[in-house]
Amino acid sequence: MRILHLIQRFPPGIGGAEVWCEGVARHQAASGHAVEVLTLRLVNEEDLWDDWPHASSATVGVGRVDSWAGIRVRRCTPSRSPYGLLRAAETLGFQLAGRFSTELFGLGFAAARRADIVHVHQCNVVLSFAGVTLARLARRPVVITPHFHPGDPGYEQPPVRWLLRRCDAVIAVTPREATLFAERGVHPDRIAVSSNAIETSGSEAARSARPRVRRMLGLDSATGMITFLGRKSAAKDLPVLMEAAVRLGRRRDVALALVGPGSAWFSKQSADWHTRGVRLIDLAAIPEDAKRAVLAASDVVVQPSRYEAFGIVFLEAWAQLVPVVGAAAGAIPDVVADGGLTFAPGDAGDLADKVEWLLSHPEEATAMAARGRERVLREHTWDRVVAGVDRAYAIALGTRTAAAPLSPRVGAVP
């Protein structure tokens, strides 16, 4: 089958949607499909949301066309946004997010015509609406993975619901998300449940490096290491995590490690945070092996954000046998389940109490992490994820006949 993926960023850009798209596309290519990705020529996440007058200063760290694990990746230059259109949309209550790219929109129709199916990622950005429009103009079935953040105003807009209802198939990464889509008007017969996955190779080596990594970070065995993995932004509710760390620091010896790309917001906040009595370890986006090693050196991994489609960091922590704490919002309680604890969203006191309980009950915490690791190995594999994607493609192909002939590979879709 010839598959076209449309996504704002693709690795080496860091993010949950990027990881999911890359994993699916890589396994599709390995299975013999012809896979093409159209994306923006951006690496840093902040460049996706840059507004006037900074739109022309995006960071570029990748080439225009490359082959990534058998995938043809075309990276397009972003354009300045048509601000008159954006302001007009705002008067209608529609917040258009993400970057425009006349190059991508221009290439998209021909790319969609070459494809048997178009797969759009995300649902609340300019590229989502452009991708569905291009698929319709090319008379190709379109599948969307929304990476939906329930409760986030940007995702709960009426135009987003309109978009989801007009795709031939919608992929949910959890059963709860499938229920949310149905509640928002998507016909249940057009929803396929997939999942999320990570690569678990290198986990044993990372765990064996725990003592060495903690020494490098200046931590002794008695220090409780609390780790956050992700973009350092207010959208991730980092102020709540910092306040919880301040409270914990009054009770016991703890260190807070923040791992991931920074932001302008974080640069302004971090100077003040260093004065609040918390031992703060600030690490940038680091290679996969180093990230696994830092996670394995942690005692608890926390994801404080209340707007998450899944929270892949939970899987990454469990792979290193580390318990987790997540906000009790959206799909997170279902994802965490018995592999950790949840706290009341935005409640720093409750978060501090949950982290302290895990630090004070190491045997129970290890048992939680072990249950999480079992789920990773059993349920969160790329084979299972791609099987869910295949079901969505089968739904879409059954819903709308493609104008171009399909390859024999389509017969293998369950």
Phi, psi and omega in degrees: 000146176261117188242131175248123174257134176242119183211149183299314179227156177225151179312143018281006172301140187257132176168160182297315179296322181295316179297317182295313180299315181297317180296316179295311182297320181296317180288328175296316179296321179294336179273001176103001177284153172269111189245130177234141177239127170253126185211178178270151182275063183226152177241309183284138183294324182301330180293342178287337187243006180304135179246170179307135009258020187266003188297337182269001186251027182297145178284131179242122180226016182222161179279177182281318181225132176208168176251122184240102180053043179084003180259133175274115183250122177250117183254122188255150181283131177289154180246164172293139183287146175282092190293333175297318178295319181296317180294322178296320179296323181296327179294338177266006179081022183242116179265104178278117181254167176086173186263148172274157173206104179296329178296312181294315181297325179291322180280340189296322182295314179296322179295320178295322178295329178286340188269157170272335181208144179249129182243113181260139179245136185077162188224357186238019182239164182306317184297330178298311182291322177295319181297315179294321178297316180298319179297320180292317179296325180276357180060047178241145175295146183232132178244143179233137167252103190287336187049055192285136177251092184299136180092340178286123183305326180295334180265342184264012180291146176306320179299329178293317178297320177301316181297314181299321182290341184258004173274152182287333176206147180236131181259122174259141181268353174217156175301325179297320179296323177300320178296320179298319179295318179298320179295336181263015170101001177280131181295131182305329181291346180258008181253129174240135180265124175249223177194201174228160184208163174221164172275129183258000179295144180089000183293318181297319178296321180295317181293325180291339180272002185307308182300319182293318181294318180296323176295319179298327180274358178078028183250139173265177186293339183273347182281129176277118182262115179256128187237135170247134179237120180152185180288134183276088183218161178297332181297339179270008180059038178297327177302326178294317179296318179297315180297320177296321179294323177299315180295318179295323181298339177279345184254328186201173181278112180224158172229143180248118178257125176249117187240121177147177181295147180274191178203164177299321178300315182294323179301324179285326185278325191298325180299319179290321182297326180295342181265003187264012175084011179259135174285103187257126177249111185255110180243140179282184172297125186237160180301161186303315182298317179293322179297316178300319182295319178294318177299317180295334179279351184277159174259329177213139173249130184241133171240098186279348186298138178267353180242088180226138177286328181209298184098070183296340179299331177298316178296319181296322178292314181298325179300334178259014179060043178244131179287162186230159171228131179225160178291139180279071182215148177059225183274355188300316178302323178291323180289314181292311179048235184265016179265007180175205182232160174238157180230162179294123184306132178080358183261097183296325179295316179295319178298316179299319180296319182291319178295317180297322179299315180296320179293330182272348181232070186298327181292314178295322179296318179295322179296320177299313181297323179295321177295321177297318180296322177300320179292321178302312183289331184268319191248332189252066177246157181293332176299319180289322179298311183294328176298320176293322177296318177302321178297320178295319179296321178297320177298312183296318181292330177282336181279322186221126179282125179288148181287326181271150179295145180268149179285162179301339182301333182301329180297343181274352181286124182290000000 
